[in-house]
Amino acid sequence: MPSVLVYRDSVGARSESFIARQYGAFQTLTPVFVGTKRGPLAPKNATILASPGILGLPGRFAFRQMGIIPRKLDTLLASQRPALVHAQFGLGGALALPIAEHANLPLVVTFHGGDATKDKHYRPRAFPPTIFQRRQKRLMARAQRFLCVSHFIRAVLIARGFPESKLETHYLGIDIPADIMLPPGGISDTIAFVGRLVEKKGVDTLIDAMAIARLTDPTLELLIVGDGPDKAALEKRATIAGVKARFVGWLGQKDVHSAMRRALAVAVPSRTAAGGDSEGLPTVIMEAMALGVPVVASRHAGIPEIVTDGVTGLLVPEADPNALAEAILTLKRNPELASRLRGEAYVDVRNRFDAARQSALLEQKLLAIAAVSRTS
């Protein structure tokens, strides 16, 4: 079978299970994962171009900064003979560019969110420019296609000067549970959040909203699943605000889904961070919809492309704790509304965001690009 070389600099990061899922339904192309660091979820057969720890620094520097192709990669290219390179994230595209040039392979890059929206990636730097900045023009000229996880991300990249003709929206998907019956819904006092604890996730807004909502309904409590650099500050904020909050860290998928099923709603209060960092298309929303859990989210980035306000969930303005509190209380007071929203969402996510279907569609797109490249 022909292969596709999948480049992600850190292969198998704990928060990036969505990357491997993109290739789950491939029938013709075999994904071969390549990067310079190994994460906890990396496939065993992933090729890591640099040794771990200090010993790997020179090789990692030579490849990343200078584009020097290591012998290990040449061996992999000779044995696998990939049809094309698919790089994840904008930086991944810049890092994979020398591979595509060296092997004369078509290059496809998927942009996910902050790689398109963070100002620091595109703001000129006197010295030294970043790897992405040094290679951006070559990348824009050399790549055959830029796949964007939402229309929002596509619009951002057009504004950044990327060629519109090469930009295409391709939604990610989630694994849809095999059962086709909406699971039973129950009354709960828990609002769940799942994700990294960083500024753009808006957990501080959620904590403030819970403090407001608890003035009306003191039974409400908050469950935070995930970790990140803002954890300590958020724990302190919840304590000061008098919010009953549990921070449980990262959980396995089975436990995450179990926690979500027990919640009154899943909150996704994302917002644009100070440096421009934004979401692309948060898959946690799709997961909640597929599990039959109501979603309360902000009108941010690609979120309105998933959630239709008042039909498949409730949307509120970014960074507005009062509006978020009112939406939470609305769901708590009105179980009929919650039932209707989750029912509509359950149908919608199965129709539009099934991982197997999106993966098959991605393979078709990659095969078509490879075929055009062979004949040109």
N, C-alpha and C positions, 0 to 999 in steps of 0.2 A: 504494500500500500504506500502511496506517496505520503509525505509528512509535511506538516507546517511547523516551522520553528517559532515557538511562542517565547517572546522575551519579556521578562519582568525582572528588574534588577534584584529585588529581594523575592525569591520564589517561595510561595506558600506562607505569606504572613497570616497571622491568626484572624485578622479582620477582613481578609480578602478571599474568602471561600467562593465568592461570586466569579472569580477569574477561572478557576478550573471548571466551574459549572457551564461556562460558555462553550466548552468543547464536549460536553457529556453525550450529545446525540450524534457526534460525527460518525459517519459510516465509511467515508472514502479517505479523508485526511487523518493521519495519526499525529496528534499534538506531541511535540518534543519540547519540553520546558527548559529554558536556559536563563541564567542570571549570574550574579557575582556573590550572592549571599543566599543561604538556605534558611527558610523559616520553618516553623513547627508543622505546617500543613503541606510542605513540599512533597511532590511525588518522589518515590525512592529512586526512580530512574532519571530525575532531573539532572542536568549537567550544570555544575557550579564552576565557573571559570576561575575562581580565586580560592586559595586555601583559606580556612577559617582563621580568625584571630590576626595577630601581628604578622605572621608569616605570609599572609595573603595580601598585605597592603601594597607591596610593589606591583604585583600582577594586576590587582584591582585598579590601581592608579594608572598603569600603562594602558589598560583596556578602556577605562572610562574616560580619562582625560586626553589620551593621545590616539585612541582608536586602534591600538596595536592588537592584532588578532592572535590570541594564544594558540599554541599547538593543539591543545585539547579541543578547541573549537574547530580547527581545520580537520581534525580527525572525525569529529561529529558530522561535519558537513559532508565529508567523503563517504561516511557510512550511511547516513540517512538520506542524503540527496533531497533536501526539502524543496517543495514547489514554490514556497514563498515564506516571508517573515511576517508574523503578526505581533506587534509590540503593544504592550499594555501601558497606558498613561503617556503623556507628552514627553516626559524625560526618558521613558523607555524607548520611545521612538527615536529620540536623539542618540541614545546609546546603541540602539540596534542599527542605526544608519550605516556605520562602517561595516557591519556584517553583511547587510544587503548589498552594499557597493562591492565588497570583497568577493562575495559569491555570485554577484550579478543576479540577484533575486528581487522580485517585486516586494514592496514594503507596504503594509497596512498598519495604521496606528489607531487605537481606540482611546479617546479622551473621556474621562470619567467625571470630572468636577473641578476641583481646585487646580488641576493641571491646566485648565483653560481660564479659570477666573482669578487666580491669585495674581495680584499686580506685580509682585516681586519677580515672577517668572518673565515678565515682559518689559519691566521698567529698565531702561539702559543703566548699566553700571560702568563707571569709569575704568576700574581695574580691580580684580579680574572679572571678566564676564563669565557667567555660568556656562556649563556644558550645553544646556538647552539654548541659551542665547547665541553661543558661537555657531551652533549648527542649525538654527531655526530656518534660515533661508534655504540651505541645502535640503533640509527635511521637507519643507513646503514644496520644493521643486521636484525632489526625488520620489517621495511617497506617492503611490498610486491612489490611495484612498484614506480619508480620515473618518472613522466611524465615531459618532457622538451618541452618548447614552440618552440624550433628550434633545428636543428641538431647542430648548434653552441653551444648552452647551453649543449647539451648532451656531446659533445666533451670536453667541459670545465670540466664537472663533472667527466668524465672518468679520466682526468688528475689530478683531485683532489682526486682520489682514490675510487670513488664510484663504486660499482660492476656493470660492464658493462651489465650483464645479466638482471639487474633490471631497466635499463635505456631505456626509449622509447620516441621517439618524438611524440608529439601530438600538432598539430597547433591549436591555438585559431581561432575563426571566428568572423565575424561581421554580423549584421543584414543587409541583402541585400534588397534594396528597391524593392517593388513589381513590379514596372513597368519594362518592359523588353526592352525598347527602350533607346538607349543612349541619354541623355538629350542634348539640343543644347549647343554648346560651343561658347564662345564669346571672343573678344579681351579684355584683362585686363592688367593693369599696376601693379597689386598687387601680391606680393608673400606672401603666408600665412604660418604661423607656428602655430601648435597646440600642446601643451604639457606643462609639468612642466618646470619651469625655473631653471634648475640645470645644473651642468657642463657637464654631459654626453650627454645632448641634443644638445650641440654645437651651441647655439644661438649666441655666440660671433663670431664664424666663419661665421655665416649667416650675421650678421651685417657688418662684414668686407667685405664679398662678395658683399653685396648690395652697399657699398661705392664704390667699384671698378666698379661694373656694372653701377652705376649712372654716372660715368665719361663718359660713352658711351651713356647711355640712362637715362637722368635725370628725366624722367616721372615715373620711377620705384619707388614703395613704398612698405613698409613692414607692415604686420598685424601680431601682436603677440597675440595669444589667449592662455591664461593660466597664471599661477602665480607660485611663488616659491621664495626661498631665494636669488636668483641671480637677481631679478627683478630690484632693484635700480641700481646695477652696470651696467646692460644691457641698461637701459634707459639712463644712463650717457654716455655709450659707443656710443650709436646711436646718441646722441646729438653732441658729440665731432666729430664723423665721418661725420656729416651732412646728415645722413640718415633720410628720412621721414618715421618715424615709429610710429605706433599706438599700444599701449599696452592696451588691453581691458579686461584683467582678464579672469576668467572662465565664459563661457557662457553655456546656456542650449544646448542640442544636436541639437534641431531644428535650433537655431541661429548659432551654429558651422557649421552645414552642409550648411546653407545659405551663410555664409562667404566663405567657401571653394569653393562652386559652382561659386562664383563671381571672384575667383582668377585666375591669369595666370597659377600658379602652386602652389602645396604644397611642401614646403621644409622640409626635414628631415635630418639635417646635423649632426647626432649623431656621437659621438666619444668615445673612451675609456678614462674615467676620471683618474685623478692622482692615485687614490686608486684602480684602476682596474674596477670600476663600468662601466657596459656596458648594452646595450639593450639586450632584448631577441628577440622579434618579434613585432616591433611597430605596433599596430593596426591602428594607424592614417593613415598609408600607405594604408592599405586595404580599409579604409573608403573613402579616396580620389579616389582610383581606382573605387570603386563602384559608386561614384558620378560622374564619368567621368571627373576627374580633373587630369592633368598631374602631375607626381611626380618627383622631383629632390632630390636625397638622396645620402648619403655616403655609401661606401663599408665597412660597419661596422656590426659586429655580424651577426644576422640572416637576415639582410636587403636583401642581395643578394638571399636569399631563396624566397623572395616575388617578387622582382623587377629584371627583366632581362634587362640588360643595352642595350639601343637602340631598345628594343622591347616593353616593358611595362613601361618604364621610363628611366631616365638618372641617372647613378651612377658616383660619383666622389670620389677621395681619401678622407680619413678622414682629418679633420683640414686643408683643402686646400682652402682658400678663392678665390684664382685665378681660380682654376678649377670650383668651385661652381658658381662664377660670369659668367664664360664663358658658363656654362650649362644654366643658367637663360637667358642670352642674346640669346643663340641658340634657345630656345623656343619662345622668343619674336620675333625674326627675321623670324622664320619659322613656321607659323601657320599650314602648311600642316604636318610637323613633329609632332607638338603638337596634332593634330587631330588623327594621326595614333597611337601615343603612348597611348592616352587615350582610343581609341577604342580597342586596343589589351588588355590593362589593365582591361577594363570593362568586357571583356569576361573571362579573366583569373581569376579574383577575384571571379566571380560567380561560376566558376568551382571548385576552390580549397579552398575557405575560407568562405563558407556560414556557419553562426553561427548555424543554425538549424541542418545542416548535421553534423558539428563537435560536437555539443552537443549530438546528437543521438549516434554518435560513442563513445563519452566519456562514456555515460551511458552503452553501450554494454561492454566496457572494465571494468567498475566498477562492473557490474553484474557478469562478468566472474570471476573476482578476488574474489568476495564474494562467488560464487558458489564453487570455488576451496577450499576456506578456510573452508567452511562448511563440505566438504567431506574429508579433511585432518586431 
